[in-house]
Amino acid sequence: MYETICSPVDYGGLTLKNRVIFAPTSMGLPRAELLARMEAIAAGGCAMIVVGDVPVLPGRSGLSLFSRQGTAFYRELAARVHRHGCKLCAQLHQSDADFKGMLRYLPGLLTGCIPRNRLRALLNEQVGPYITGLPAEKVARITAAFGPAAEQAAALGFDMVQVHGDRMCGSFSSAVFNHRTDAYGGSAENRARFGVEAVTAIRRRLPGLPIDYKLAVRQEHPAYGNAGVTESELPVFVPLLEQAGVTSFHVALADHGDLSDTIPPKSHPVFGGEGCFLPLCDQVRALTRRPVCAVGGLTDPDFMEARLRENRMDCAAMSRQLIADPDWPRKVAEGRAADIRRCVRCNQQCLGGMMAHQGVHCIYERKD
C-alpha cells in the first residue's frame, strides 16, 4: 500500500532504505536525552537523521565537531543511529547572530524589562547590519571553514553533510539583510557567493561526499520569510549551487521571521495544510534533476505516498511527527498506519518548549 514510501532511494549518492528523513531540529535537550531521542527515531525505521545546527566554527552555541565533548558525542550518536540501519547527516552552519551587538540589551533582559520572548526579534534586527559589515576576509575564512568541518564530520561517522541555507548563509542570500556593495552583495549571483563558496570548500576536500543543501525560500505571494532566496531568484541560485557540488536539495520556507511560519501550527492562515511547503518544492523540482526533499506539516502516509508517486518529491522530511511517534516509518511498513500517533500540530511542547528553553517535547509524552 505504501510501496513508494518504503522503497529505497539514491539521495544524491547516498542510498536511503526508505523515503523518510528526520528534519533538522534544534532540540535543546541534555546530551543523554538527545542521544536516546535520536536512537529511538532511528530504531523506529527512519532512513536518515539530519542533526540540526552543527557549527563549522567554535561558538557560543552548539557542540563543536572539534572539541573533546563534541567528538565523543557525535561518535556515540553515529554508532547508535547506524546500529539501526539509519544514515546520519550533519547540518553545517554558521550563526548570523551579532552577540556583541546584543550586549546593549543584557541589562534589560536581566531585569525583566525586556521579555525573553522578545530576544529573537532583537537578534533578527541585528542581522542586516552585522552581515553587511563583516569584512570580506572574515567572510572568506568562514566559508572556507565548511571544508574542514565536513571532513571532520565524515571522520566522526556522518554519511552526508547539509549546508544550512538559512542562518548566515541565508542572510547573505537575502536582499532583506544583505546590503553589501562588494562581491558578496548586490546581484543574486553575488548574494549566492557565500553558499557557493561553502559548498565548494567541502567539495574540494571531499570529492565523493554527498552534499545536501537546505534551500530556504522566501515566498513572495503572500510574502513570508526574510532570509534565503526569493522564488524569482531560484533560477539563479539552483544552477550555481549544483555547479559547486550540491547533490540534493531540502526545500523549506525561509526563516528570520515568526517561528510559527516556519514551524506552522494547524491553525496557520497560509501553511495550515498537509505538505504546506510543497509549492516551493515544485519550483525547485522544475529547475533540477537532483533529488528534492519536501518538509512542512507532513503526517499522513496516504498524502505522502501520493505526492511521491506524482514525483513532487523524492523524500519526505518530518520533525514534529517523528517526535510524536518515532515508530511512524515502521508502522507504515508493517501496514499499521491506523496505529500512528498523529502529530496534531499544536506546537505546545515542541515549538513551545523550544521558546521556553525547556527543550523540544510533545504533548503525548505526558500521556504515556
N, C-alpha and C positions, 0 to 999 in steps of 0.2 A: 504493500500500500504506500509505503514511503521509500520506494527504491532509490530515488534521486538523493534525498537527504542522507541515506545510509550508504551511498556509493562513494568510493574513494575518488580523489581528485588531485591532479597535478596543480598545486597552487604556487605558481611562479618558480617551479623547480623543486618544490618540496611536496612529497606525497603525503596527503592527509587521508586518514582512514574513513572519514565522512565529511559532511559539509558544515559542521557546527563548530564555531570558534567562540571562545570566551573573549569578549571585547575588553580592551584595556581599560582598567578602572583604578582610580586612586582609592584603595580600600581603607587606609588609615587604621589598620589593625596592628596589634602587637605581633612580633615576628612568629612566635609559636602558633598563634591563632591563624595568622595568614598562611603559614605552611599547611596547616590542617585544612583550611578552607580550599586552597588551591588543589591539594591532593584529592579532596572529596569531589571537586569538579572534574578532575582528570579521571577518577575512578567511575564517575557517572557516565563516561563514554564520550566526552568532548574530544574533538580531534586535535585542537591546539589551544593553548592558553597564551594570551598576549599580556605580558606584565607591563602595566602602565607606568609611565613617568620614570624611566631609568635614566639618571643623569649622565651626560657624557663628561662633565667636569665635576669635581668635588664642589658641593654647595651646602646650603643650609637645610635642604630637604632631600629626602630620597637616599636610598642605600647606594653608595659608590661601588662601581664594578671593581675598583682598585684597592679598596680598604680591606682590612682583615675581616671585619664583620660582614662586609658586603660579599666578598668572595665566598666565605663559608655559607652564607645564606643562599646565594644563587646556586652554588654547587648542590646543596641539600635540596633545593627546590627542583632543580633539573632531575636529580635522581628520583625524587618522589613522583614527579609527573611522568617521566619516561617509564617508570615501573608499570604504568597502566596503558602503555602504547600511545600516549599523548605527546604531541610536539610542544616546544616552548619557544616563544618569540619575545625579544626584548624591545620595548618601545623606547627608542633613544630620543632624548630631548635635551634642550637647554632652557631653563626658565627665563622668562622675559620680565620677571618682577624686579623692580628697582627698590631693593631693600633699603639702600641708603636714603633714597628719596622718601621712604616711608617713615623714617625716624622722627620727622616732624609731628607725626600723628601718635607716636608712642605715649606721650603723657595723657592724651585724651582717651586712648584705649585702656590704659592702666586705671584711670579714674572713673571709667564708665561713661564719660561724656560722649565718646564715640562708640556706638554699639558694635559688637563683634560682627554682626551680620552686614555691617557697612564696609568691612575690611576689603572684601572682594571688589566692590565698586571703586574704592580708593586705589587699589592696586591697578585696576584697569585704566584709571585716569592717568597713571604714571607711565603706562606702556609707550604711548606715542613719543613723548619727549625722550624717554630712555633709548628706545630703538633708533630714533632719528639721530641722537647724539653720540652713539657708540663709535669710537674711532675705527676706521676701516681695517686697520691692522689687527685690532682685537676681534673684529667680526671674522676675519680670515682665520685667526687662531681657533675660534670656536668651531667653525665649520670643519677645519682640519681635524679637530678632536673627535669627530664622529668616526674616523677611521680606526684609531687605537681602541676606542670604546667598543666598536663592533668586533674587533679582533679579540679583545678580552672577553666579550660576551660569548663568542664562539668557543673560546678556550674553557669557559666555565660550564658549557653544556647547552647553550641556546642553539636552536636549529635554524633560526631566522632572526633578522632584526627588522624593526619597523621604524622608519623615520617619522617622528611626530610632526605632522604638517600644521599643527597648531602651536601653542606656546611661542617661543622666539621665532621659529620657522614661519608660523602662521602670521605673526606680527610683521615680519619682513615682507611677506607676500601681500599684505593688505595696504591699500592706499588710504584706509582709515587711520592707520597708525604710522605707516612708513612715509615720512616727508623728506627723505634724504634726497640730495642732489648729486650724489656720486654714483658709482657703478652698481650700488645696491638699491637704488631708488629711482622713482620716476616711472618708466615704462613697465609694463607687465613682465617683459623679458628680464629687466633689471631686478624687479622685485622677486622673481623666481630664482635669482642667483644664489641666495642663501641655501635654499633647499637643494638646488642642483649641486652646489659645492659639497654639501653634506653627503649626498648620495655618492658623488664622485670620489670623495675621500674614503668611503667604505669600499667601493668597487676596486680602487687601486690596490688596497691591501688584501682584499678577499675576492678574487675574480669569480669564484663559484658560489658565493653565499647568496641565497635568496634575500632580496630586499623588498619588503613591503613599504608602502607609503600611505600614511593616513592623510588623505586628501580632504582638508577642511574647506567646505564650500559655503560661501555667503549667498543665501537665497536672495534674489532681487525683487520678486513679486509674489507675496508681500515680503518686505525686507526683514531678514533675520540673520544674525551673526555679524561680527565685526572683524575678527581676524580672518585669515585664509583668503581664498580665491573666489571672486565673483563667478557666477555661472557663465557670463560672457567671456571671461578670461580663461576658461578651461581649455579651449583650443590652443592657447599659448603654453600653458603650464604642462599639460599632459605629455605632449611630444618631447619637451625639454627634459622632463623627469625620466621618461623612457630612455632617451639617448644617454642620460647619465648612468643608467643601470637599474632603474626600478623594475621589478619583475611582477608586481601585483599592486592593486590599489584597494585600500579600505576607505570607503566613502562615507562621510558624516557631515553634519551641519557644523559650520564654523562656530568657535567659542567666543569668549570675551564679551559675553552679554549675560543675560539671565540664565542661570544653570537649568531652570525649568524649561528652557527652549531646547538645549542640547540633551537633556535628560527629561523628556516631556512626560507629564502625567497624562492619564487617560482623558482628563478634562481640558487639555490644551486646545485652544481655539483653532490651531492650524495643524499641529502634529499629534493629535489625539488618537489617530487611527493606527492599525497594524501596518508595520513596514513604512513608517511615516517619512523616512528619508529616501525611499526608493526612487522618486522622481529625480533626485540628484544623481543617484547611481545610474539611472538610464542615460543621463547626459554624458557621464564618463564612459559608459559602455559603448556609446556611439563613436568615441574617439580612440579606442584602444582595443587590441586583441589580447591584452594581458588579462589575467583573472581579476575579477572585481568582487569584493566582499561588501555586502549590504549590512546596515545596522539601523536600529531605531524602532523600538516598540514591537519587536518580533517575539511572539509567544506561541502562535498557532501552527502546528505542524502541517495542517492542510493548506494553509496560506503559503507557507514556505515551500512545500512540495510543488505547488502550482507555479510559484514565481521562479523556482529553479528550472522547472521544465520549460517555462517560457524563455529561459536564458536571460532573464533580467539580472541575475546574479549567479556567481559560481559558489559562493559560500554565504552563510548567514551568521552574523556575529551577535551574540546576546550577552548581557551582563546581568541585569535585574532578574531575568527569567532563570538563569543558572544559579543565581544566589537563592531564589525562591525554591528551586528544585534542581539540585545538581545532577539528578538522575534523568533529566529530560531526554538526552540522546538515547540512553539505554531503554527507557520506557517506549520511545518511538520505535526503536529497532526490534523490540520484543512484542510489538503490537499492543502495547498497553497505554496508548495515548490518552485514554479516558482517565487513567490514574495520575496524570500530570497535575502537579500542584501549580496552578497558573498564577503568574505574576499579574496582579490587578492594577499595576502602575499607579499606586497611591503615593509613592515617593516619601512615605512617612519615616521609615527606618533606614532606607538606602541613602537617598539624597539628604533626607533629614538628619540621619546620623553623621553624614559627611560634614554638613554645615554646622552641626553642633560639636564637631571634633570628637565624636564618640565612635567613629569607625562605621563602615557600611554593614548594615544588618538588614533583617527582613521581618515584617510583622508576623510571619509564620513561625519564626523562631520561638516566640512566646507561647505558641500553641502546642509545641512538640512535648 
